Amino acid sequence: MVVIGSGFGGLFTTQSLKGADVDITVIAETTHHLFQPLLYQFATGILSEGEIAPATREILRRQRNARVLLGAVTDINLTEGTVTSTVLDQTRVTAYDSLVVAAGAGQSYFGNDQFARFAPGMKSIDDALELRGRIFGSFEMAELVEDEELRARLLTFVVVGAGPTGVEMAGQIAELAHRTLRREFRGIDPRRARVILLDAAPSVLGSFGDHLGAKAMAKLDRIGVEVQLGTKVVGVDGTGIEVEDAQGPRRIESVCKVWAAGVSASPLGRQLAQQSGAGLDRAGRVEVAPDLTLPGHREVFVVGDMIALDGLPGVAQVAIQGGRHVGRQIRARLAGKPDGQAFKYHDKGSQGYPSEPTSLRQGVSRQGRLARGRSKLGGWPRFPGGAGRTVFGLERAMSCW
């Protein structure tokens, strides 16, 4: 069995088959499992790399039927039952009886990939490291320069996308400027920094509903984040960002920009679709069968951000539950029992953190009713594999495990 990807879908599929009579080869582009919901805290210096990205080999070290290989999968051959992966100058072809494709999703710039040079996304450790350097570097450069216009440009931070990631990132930069760094410079006052959150949509946290969106807006306003909605980005360069809103085009001068809008599924989804005849949605996700198999190929499962099924969101819990579902299907087949049961997703809610220590949550109560509100953080669990420090914001993903 081959599992492509070491994210939530790939990892939970593999762990669910511990002790089963199956040999598992996990092929991933990185050597770590990334706890993506906390990337924004790594990017702003709160957490270290080891706290959000433990080594995949370490996680699976006690699972004797699992092997981990480094490599970027470049080709899936459904006819031959093989996966081709490369790393540096090495190419490897791995055969499979069963295949799980959990390669995740990347950043989408909606056809404007040239924006990436000036406004990095936040989907990987490398992305977060780049943003970390740009954020702290902007404060350092502002301390050095004498020109007030250049200083203002350096102290203006723009976050594009008002979903959970964008809201959390904007809030964290504001906390950094107004609290964490306020006494660390002599030539500038970090509290004068502008943090702007842009989105073409009419509300923030649209998936959370109007009630929590309004609460998020109020909280962002209190911590000094300027929210500009109904604002479309039309251009990005090294010193600013061009936008259009109801009043027409305008420019925001800013050196540090963060892109938190839009995702696109792994290009492996297109390979699967072309070979199997399965459909793709606008984000490149594969239209899978109800049991998460690829239509016409019961030996191939697709999990996590790569699936288009019943409007399921691209969140960690879909990948986690999907991975466990695939594990049950494989075990049923090994035991000669009926398989093919439809995947049933249990929505355990969503939670976002505009700032510490406030969170906004939307979930389902024990009675099955929508539950929503605001909570204070405290007494949260420690991140497994990390340095043992308390992690604010961890509940957003951990509460759903």
ZADREN-223816 format. One line per field, with one value per residue (C-alpha): x, y, z; residue in three letters; residue number from 1. Coordinates in steps of 0.05 Angstrom, whole numbers, plus 5000, padded with zeros to 4 digits. Layout:
N
u = c(X / ...)
v = c(Y / ...)
w = c(Z / ...)
code = c(Ala / ...)
pos = c(NUM / ...)
//
This chain:
401
u = c(5000 / 5025 / 5004 / 5021 / 5028 / 5045 / 4991 / 4930 / 4899 / 4961 / 4983 / 4916 / 4906 / 4973 / 4963 / 4894 / 4927 / 4978 / 4983 / 4944 / 4971 / 4992 / 5059 / 5053 / 5100 / 5089 / 5118 / 5121 / 5157 / 5178 / 5207 / 5156 / 5082 / 5060 / 5008 / 4984 / 4932 / 4990 / 5034 / 5014 / 5042 / 5108 / 5110 / 5102 / 5155 / 5111 / 5127 / 5188 / 5191 / 5195 / 5131 / 5088 / 5127 / 5150 / 5188 / 5142 / 5192 / 5188 / 5113 / 5112 / 5174 / 5135 / 5092 / 5131 / 5087 / 5100 / 5159 / 5173 / 5206 / 5224 / 5203 / 5158 / 5107 / 5109 / 5067 / 5012 / 5000 / 4932 / 4940 / 5007 / 4993 / 5056 / 5076 / 5138 / 5173 / 5237 / 5285 / 5347 / 5374 / 5340 / 5277 / 5239 / 5180 / 5138 / 5085 / 5020 / 4960 / 4923 / 4937 / 4917 / 4926 / 4928 / 4974 / 4935 / 4928 / 4971 / 4960 / 4918 / 4929 / 4869 / 4911 / 4959 / 5018 / 5064 / 5036 / 5071 / 5139 / 5114 / 5059 / 5078 / 5024 / 5025 / 5020 / 5089 / 5146 / 5186 / 5128 / 5124 / 5199 / 5197 / 5141 / 5176 / 5236 / 5194 / 5153 / 5210 / 5255 / 5205 / 5209 / 5286 / 5290 / 5241 / 5288 / 5346 / 5315 / 5306 / 5256 / 5186 / 5150 / 5194 / 5186 / 5110 / 5113 / 5156 / 5107 / 5046 / 5027 / 4973 / 4939 / 4897 / 4839 / 4791 / 4781 / 4806 / 4879 / 4877 / 4840 / 4888 / 4949 / 4926 / 4908 / 4976 / 5015 / 4975 / 4990 / 5063 / 5066 / 5023 / 5045 / 5104 / 5152 / 5128 / 5190 / 5243 / 5260 / 5288 / 5279 / 5208 / 5144 / 5119 / 5049 / 5045 / 5046 / 4985 / 4955 / 4905 / 4861 / 4832 / 4779 / 4734 / 4678 / 4628 / 4645 / 4701 / 4699 / 4642 / 4638 / 4625 / 4561 / 4541 / 4539 / 4611 / 4634 / 4609 / 4644 / 4709 / 4702 / 4693 / 4753 / 4797 / 4777 / 4795 / 4865 / 4879 / 4868 / 4838 / 4788 / 4773 / 4718 / 4692 / 4763 / 4794 / 4869 / 4889 / 4964 / 5022 / 5094 / 5153 / 5129 / 5054 / 4988 / 4937 / 4864 / 4795 / 4733 / 4666 / 4703 / 4750 / 4823 / 4874 / 4942 / 4965 / 5040 / 5067 / 5131 / 5105 / 5044 / 5014 / 4969 / 4916 / 4863 / 4846 / 4872 / 4882 / 4887 / 4950 / 4961 / 4960 / 4884 / 4885 / 4926 / 4875 / 4817 / 4849 / 4862 / 4797 / 4747 / 4729 / 4707 / 4745 / 4716 / 4742 / 4795 / 4822 / 4792 / 4772 / 4698 / 4704 / 4654 / 4616 / 4666 / 4725 / 4748 / 4765 / 4708 / 4725 / 4785 / 4766 / 4840 / 4851 / 4827 / 4830 / 4831 / 4830 / 4836 / 4837 / 4765 / 4702 / 4645 / 4580 / 4611 / 4658 / 4706 / 4781 / 4795 / 4838 / 4779 / 4755 / 4824 / 4829 / 4761 / 4773 / 4839 / 4806 / 4750 / 4800 / 4834 / 4768 / 4755 / 4824 / 4816 / 4748 / 4778 / 4835 / 4784 / 4739 / 4683 / 4637 / 4667 / 4646 / 4607 / 4597 / 4641 / 4602 / 4632 / 4618 / 4624 / 4657 / 4657 / 4707 / 4746 / 4787 / 4832 / 4832 / 4879 / 4903 / 4869 / 4801 / 4772 / 4710 / 4678 / 4622 / 4603 / 4548 / 4520 / 4503 / 4431 / 4452 / 4439 / 4488 / 4530 / 4569 / 4603 / 4667 / 4714 / 4777 / 4837 / 4870 / 4894 / 4903 / 4938 / 5012 / 5031 / 5056 / 5129 / 5142 / 5182 / 5125 / 5104 / 5031 / 5004 / 4951 / 4905 / 4919 / 4846 / 4825 / 4850 / 4863 / 4791 / 4769 / 4816)
v = c(5000 / 5069 / 5133 / 5199 / 5256 / 5264 / 5313 / 5298 / 5252 / 5211 / 5207 / 5186 / 5135 / 5104 / 5105 / 5074 / 5012 / 5001 / 4926 / 4908 / 4857 / 4909 / 4940 / 5016 / 5063 / 5136 / 5182 / 5256 / 5318 / 5337 / 5300 / 5327 / 5327 / 5400 / 5423 / 5475 / 5511 / 5539 / 5564 / 5636 / 5630 / 5604 / 5660 / 5712 / 5682 / 5652 / 5579 / 5543 / 5496 / 5434 / 5451 / 5451 / 5404 / 5340 / 5290 / 5240 / 5185 / 5202 / 5198 / 5131 / 5102 / 5049 / 5028 / 4970 / 4962 / 5034 / 5059 / 5133 / 5156 / 5227 / 5247 / 5290 / 5247 / 5266 / 5211 / 5162 / 5105 / 5074 / 5022 / 4996 / 5009 / 5050 / 5116 / 5154 / 5200 / 5242 / 5274 / 5311 / 5267 / 5203 / 5174 / 5118 / 5076 / 5044 / 4992 / 4988 / 4944 / 5000 / 5074 / 5132 / 5201 / 5254 / 5306 / 5366 / 5434 / 5495 / 5569 / 5597 / 5667 / 5661 / 5660 / 5714 / 5672 / 5731 / 5758 / 5703 / 5737 / 5798 / 5767 / 5697 / 5648 / 5606 / 5533 / 5507 / 5516 / 5551 / 5599 / 5615 / 5624 / 5673 / 5712 / 5711 / 5744 / 5796 / 5814 / 5823 / 5851 / 5906 / 5929 / 5926 / 5966 / 6017 / 6028 / 6042 / 6089 / 6164 / 6176 / 6179 / 6156 / 6095 / 6082 / 6085 / 6036 / 5988 / 5993 / 5978 / 5904 / 5879 / 5812 / 5789 / 5743 / 5749 / 5675 / 5642 / 5643 / 5716 / 5739 / 5701 / 5727 / 5800 / 5795 / 5764 / 5818 / 5871 / 5837 / 5834 / 5908 / 5934 / 5890 / 5843 / 5893 / 5958 / 5968 / 5936 / 5993 / 6063 / 6098 / 6075 / 6061 / 5993 / 6012 / 6060 / 6002 / 5994 / 5925 / 5921 / 5861 / 5859 / 5816 / 5820 / 5788 / 5830 / 5799 / 5767 / 5694 / 5683 / 5609 / 5625 / 5664 / 5737 / 5734 / 5711 / 5752 / 5815 / 5794 / 5783 / 5852 / 5884 / 5848 / 5865 / 5938 / 5938 / 5911 / 5960 / 5920 / 5959 / 5915 / 5934 / 5890 / 5890 / 5905 / 5866 / 5859 / 5875 / 5883 / 5870 / 5894 / 5902 / 5967 / 5963 / 5933 / 5957 / 5947 / 5964 / 5977 / 6014 / 6080 / 6057 / 6037 / 6058 / 6038 / 6018 / 6029 / 5968 / 5928 / 5867 / 5831 / 5764 / 5723 / 5683 / 5679 / 5617 / 5546 / 5498 / 5422 / 5384 / 5375 / 5300 / 5308 / 5326 / 5263 / 5220 / 5254 / 5247 / 5173 / 5154 / 5202 / 5231 / 5303 / 5362 / 5423 / 5494 / 5484 / 5421 / 5373 / 5304 / 5284 / 5218 / 5163 / 5166 / 5117 / 5162 / 5116 / 5141 / 5124 / 5060 / 5046 / 5014 / 5006 / 5082 / 5127 / 5203 / 5239 / 5309 / 5374 / 5337 / 5311 / 5343 / 5309 / 5338 / 5407 / 5384 / 5440 / 5436 / 5431 / 5384 / 5346 / 5324 / 5295 / 5262 / 5229 / 5211 / 5177 / 5136 / 5117 / 5092 / 5052 / 5018 / 5002 / 4970 / 4929 / 4905 / 4882 / 4846 / 4809 / 4791 / 4834 / 4880 / 4948 / 5008 / 5044 / 5118 / 5167 / 5204 / 5269 / 5291 / 5367 / 5383 / 5457 / 5512 / 5560 / 5621 / 5667 / 5741 / 5752 / 5722 / 5704 / 5710 / 5658 / 5653 / 5586 / 5553 / 5482 / 5432 / 5421 / 5353 / 5365 / 5375 / 5450 / 5502 / 5529 / 5593 / 5643 / 5672 / 5642 / 5656 / 5611 / 5576 / 5507 / 5483 / 5417 / 5415 / 5400 / 5329 / 5326 / 5399 / 5432 / 5425 / 5499 / 5517 / 5533 / 5587 / 5573 / 5498 / 5481 / 5504 / 5438 / 5395 / 5400 / 5363 / 5303)
w = c(5000 / 4982 / 5017 / 4983 / 5033 / 5107 / 5125 / 5167 / 5115 / 5100 / 5172 / 5201 / 5145 / 5162 / 5237 / 5231 / 5199 / 5254 / 5267 / 5203 / 5154 / 5104 / 5084 / 5080 / 5043 / 5058 / 5004 / 5021 / 4996 / 5067 / 5125 / 5174 / 5190 / 5189 / 5240 / 5190 / 5234 / 5276 / 5219 / 5233 / 5303 / 5276 / 5224 / 5280 / 5325 / 5379 / 5364 / 5339 / 5279 / 5322 / 5358 / 5296 / 5249 / 5284 / 5240 / 5206 / 5221 / 5295 / 5295 / 5260 / 5293 / 5332 / 5273 / 5243 / 5182 / 5158 / 5118 / 5103 / 5038 / 5018 / 4948 / 4905 / 4868 / 4795 / 4764 / 4782 / 4732 / 4747 / 4693 / 4718 / 4791 / 4803 / 4833 / 4809 / 4857 / 4853 / 4902 / 4877 / 4820 / 4846 / 4813 / 4845 / 4819 / 4874 / 4859 / 4899 / 4910 / 4945 / 4938 / 4982 / 4952 / 5007 / 4975 / 5002 / 4972 / 4956 / 4953 / 4897 / 4869 / 4822 / 4759 / 4783 / 4805 / 4796 / 4861 / 4900 / 4895 / 4933 / 4976 / 5000 / 5020 / 5083 / 5067 / 5087 / 5136 / 5081 / 5069 / 5144 / 5149 / 5091 / 5123 / 5191 / 5159 / 5123 / 5184 / 5233 / 5178 / 5165 / 5238 / 5236 / 5171 / 5198 / 5257 / 5209 / 5157 / 5165 / 5109 / 5140 / 5077 / 5072 / 5146 / 5140 / 5082 / 5123 / 5181 / 5139 / 5137 / 5089 / 5096 / 5037 / 5055 / 5114 / 5127 / 5191 / 5169 / 5148 / 5210 / 5256 / 5218 / 5219 / 5293 / 5310 / 5273 / 5310 / 5377 / 5357 / 5341 / 5397 / 5454 / 5442 / 5409 / 5439 / 5483 / 5440 / 5392 / 5405 / 5338 / 5323 / 5361 / 5336 / 5360 / 5301 / 5253 / 5208 / 5198 / 5141 / 5126 / 5056 / 5024 / 4964 / 5004 / 5044 / 5112 / 5152 / 5171 / 5121 / 5137 / 5211 / 5197 / 5207 / 5283 / 5293 / 5234 / 5269 / 5334 / 5296 / 5264 / 5332 / 5361 / 5302 / 5309 / 5383 / 5371 / 5315 / 5251 / 5193 / 5157 / 5085 / 5054 / 4983 / 4962 / 4904 / 4894 / 4822 / 4828 / 4876 / 4873 / 4920 / 4951 / 4951 / 4930 / 4879 / 4897 / 4872 / 4913 / 4905 / 4901 / 4846 / 4842 / 4894 / 4920 / 4990 / 5002 / 5039 / 5038 / 5075 / 5046 / 5065 / 5019 / 5056 / 5002 / 4961 / 4955 / 4898 / 4903 / 4886 / 4811 / 4823 / 4824 / 4750 / 4735 / 4771 / 4734 / 4665 / 4675 / 4708 / 4678 / 4746 / 4749 / 4779 / 4813 / 4803 / 4857 / 4823 / 4874 / 4851 / 4850 / 4889 / 4902 / 4969 / 5000 / 4979 / 4924 / 4855 / 4807 / 4770 / 4814 / 4881 / 4898 / 4898 / 4954 / 4955 / 5022 / 5052 / 5013 / 4947 / 4950 / 4923 / 4960 / 4987 / 4994 / 5049 / 5071 / 5065 / 5140 / 5182 / 5210 / 5141 / 5127 / 5196 / 5192 / 5119 / 5136 / 5191 / 5143 / 5092 / 5147 / 5164 / 5091 / 5082 / 5146 / 5122 / 5056 / 5092 / 5135 / 5076 / 5103 / 5063 / 5048 / 5006 / 5062 / 5049 / 5086 / 5139 / 5163 / 5234 / 5239 / 5305 / 5294 / 5276 / 5318 / 5301 / 5341 / 5322 / 5381 / 5446 / 5490 / 5454 / 5408 / 5365 / 5358 / 5318 / 5330 / 5343 / 5412 / 5442 / 5423 / 5350 / 5350 / 5323 / 5380 / 5373 / 5418 / 5445 / 5496 / 5534 / 5527 / 5584 / 5604 / 5533 / 5518 / 5500 / 5429 / 5419 / 5397 / 5415 / 5470 / 5520 / 5523 / 5525 / 5456 / 5451 / 5393 / 5391 / 5405 / 5336 / 5308 / 5370 / 5396 / 5334 / 5340)
code = c(Met / Val / Val / Ile / Gly / Ser / Gly / Phe / Gly / Gly / Leu / Phe / Thr / Thr / Gln / Ser / Leu / Lys / Gly / Ala / Asp / Val / Asp / Ile / Thr / Val / Ile / Ala / Glu / Thr / Thr / His / His / Leu / Phe / Gln / Pro / Leu / Leu / Tyr / Gln / Phe / Ala / Thr / Gly / Ile / Leu / Ser / Glu / Gly / Glu / Ile / Ala / Pro / Ala / Thr / Arg / Glu / Ile / Leu / Arg / Arg / Gln / Arg / Asn / Ala / Arg / Val / Leu / Leu / Gly / Ala / Val / Thr / Asp / Ile / Asn / Leu / Thr / Glu / Gly / Thr / Val / Thr / Ser / Thr / Val / Leu / Asp / Gln / Thr / Arg / Val / Thr / Ala / Tyr / Asp / Ser / Leu / Val / Val / Ala / Ala / Gly / Ala / Gly / Gln / Ser / Tyr / Phe / Gly / Asn / Asp / Gln / Phe / Ala / Arg / Phe / Ala / Pro / Gly / Met / Lys / Ser / Ile / Asp / Asp / Ala / Leu / Glu / Leu / Arg / Gly / Arg / Ile / Phe / Gly / Ser / Phe / Glu / Met / Ala / Glu / Leu / Val / Glu / Asp / Glu / Glu / Leu / Arg / Ala / Arg / Leu / Leu / Thr / Phe / Val / Val / Val / Gly / Ala / Gly / Pro / Thr / Gly / Val / Glu / Met / Ala / Gly / Gln / Ile / Ala / Glu / Leu / Ala / His / Arg / Thr / Leu / Arg / Arg / Glu / Phe / Arg / Gly / Ile / Asp / Pro / Arg / Arg / Ala / Arg / Val / Ile / Leu / Leu / Asp / Ala / Ala / Pro / Ser / Val / Leu / Gly / Ser / Phe / Gly / Asp / His / Leu / Gly / Ala / Lys / Ala / Met / Ala / Lys / Leu / Asp / Arg / Ile / Gly / Val / Glu / Val / Gln / Leu / Gly / Thr / Lys / Val / Val / Gly / Val / Asp / Gly / Thr / Gly / Ile / Glu / Val / Glu / Asp / Ala / Gln / Gly / Pro / Arg / Arg / Ile / Glu / Ser / Val / Cys / Lys / Val / Trp / Ala / Ala / Gly / Val / Ser / Ala / Ser / Pro / Leu / Gly / Arg / Gln / Leu / Ala / Gln / Gln / Ser / Gly / Ala / Gly / Leu / Asp / Arg / Ala / Gly / Arg / Val / Glu / Val / Ala / Pro / Asp / Leu / Thr / Leu / Pro / Gly / His / Arg / Glu / Val / Phe / Val / Val / Gly / Asp / Met / Ile / Ala / Leu / Asp / Gly / Leu / Pro / Gly / Val / Ala / Gln / Val / Ala / Ile / Gln / Gly / Gly / Arg / His / Val / Gly / Arg / Gln / Ile / Arg / Ala / Arg / Leu / Ala / Gly / Lys / Pro / Asp / Gly / Gln / Ala / Phe / Lys / Tyr / His / Asp / Lys / Gly / Ser / Gln / Gly / Tyr / Pro / Ser / Glu / Pro / Thr / Ser / Leu / Arg / Gln / Gly / Val / Ser / Arg / Gln / Gly / Arg / Leu / Ala / Arg / Gly / Arg / Ser / Lys / Leu / Gly / Gly / Trp / Pro / Arg / Phe / Pro / Gly / Gly / Ala / Gly / Arg / Thr / Val / Phe / Gly / Leu / Glu / Arg / Ala / Met / Ser / Cys / Trp)
pos = c(1 / 2 / 3 / 4 / 5 / 6 / 7 / 8 / 9 / 10 / 11 / 12 / 13 / 14 / 15 / 16 / 17 / 18 / 19 / 20 / 21 / 22 / 23 / 24 / 25 / 26 / 27 / 28 / 29 / 30 / 31 / 32 / 33 / 34 / 35 / 36 / 37 / 38 / 39 / 40 / 41 / 42 / 43 / 44 / 45 / 46 / 47 / 48 / 49 / 50 / 51 / 52 / 53 / 54 / 55 / 56 / 57 / 58 / 59 / 60 / 61 / 62 / 63 / 64 / 65 / 66 / 67 / 68 / 69 / 70 / 71 / 72 / 73 / 74 / 75 / 76 / 77 / 78 / 79 / 80 / 81 / 82 / 83 / 84 / 85 / 86 / 87 / 88 / 89 / 90 / 91 / 92 / 93 / 94 / 95 / 96 / 97 / 98 / 99 / 100 / 101 / 102 / 103 / 104 / 105 / 106 / 107 / 108 / 109 / 110 / 111 / 112 / 113 / 114 / 115 / 116 / 117 / 118 / 119 / 120 / 121 / 122 / 123 / 124 / 125 / 126 / 127 / 128 / 129 / 130 / 131 / 132 / 133 / 134 / 135 / 136 / 137 / 138 / 139 / 140 / 141 / 142 / 143 / 144 / 145 / 146 / 147 / 148 / 149 / 150 / 151 / 152 / 153 / 154 / 155 / 156 / 157 / 158 / 159 / 160 / 161 / 162 / 163 / 164 / 165 / 166 / 167 / 168 / 169 / 170 / 171 / 172 / 173 / 174 / 175 / 176 / 177 / 178 / 179 / 180 / 181 / 182 / 183 / 184 / 185 / 186 / 187 / 188 / 189 / 190 / 191 / 192 / 193 / 194 / 195 / 196 / 197 / 198 / 199 / 200 / 201 / 202 / 203 / 204 / 205 / 206 / 207 / 208 / 209 / 210 / 211 / 212 / 213 / 214 / 215 / 216 / 217 / 218 / 219 / 220 / 221 / 222 / 223 / 224 / 225 / 226 / 227 / 228 / 229 / 230 / 231 / 232 / 233 / 234 / 235 / 236 / 237 / 238 / 239 / 240 / 241 / 242 / 243 / 244 / 245 / 246 / 247 / 248 / 249 / 250 / 251 / 252 / 253 / 254 / 255 / 256 / 257 / 258 / 259 / 260 / 261 / 262 / 263 / 264 / 265 / 266 / 267 / 268 / 269 / 270 / 271 / 272 / 273 / 274 / 275 / 276 / 277 / 278 / 279 / 280 / 281 / 282 / 283 / 284 / 285 / 286 / 287 / 288 / 289 / 290 / 291 / 292 / 293 / 294 / 295 / 296 / 297 / 298 / 299 / 300 / 301 / 302 / 303 / 304 / 305 / 306 / 307 / 308 / 309 / 310 / 311 / 312 / 313 / 314 / 315 / 316 / 317 / 318 / 319 / 320 / 321 / 322 / 323 / 324 / 325 / 326 / 327 / 328 / 329 / 330 / 331 / 332 / 333 / 334 / 335 / 336 / 337 / 338 / 339 / 340 / 341 / 342 / 343 / 344 / 345 / 346 / 347 / 348 / 349 / 350 / 351 / 352 / 353 / 354 / 355 / 356 / 357 / 358 / 359 / 360 / 361 / 362 / 363 / 364 / 365 / 366 / 367 / 368 / 369 / 370 / 371 / 372 / 373 / 374 / 375 / 376 / 377 / 378 / 379 / 380 / 381 / 382 / 383 / 384 / 385 / 386 / 387 / 388 / 389 / 390 / 391 / 392 / 393 / 394 / 395 / 396 / 397 / 398 / 399 / 400 / 401)
//
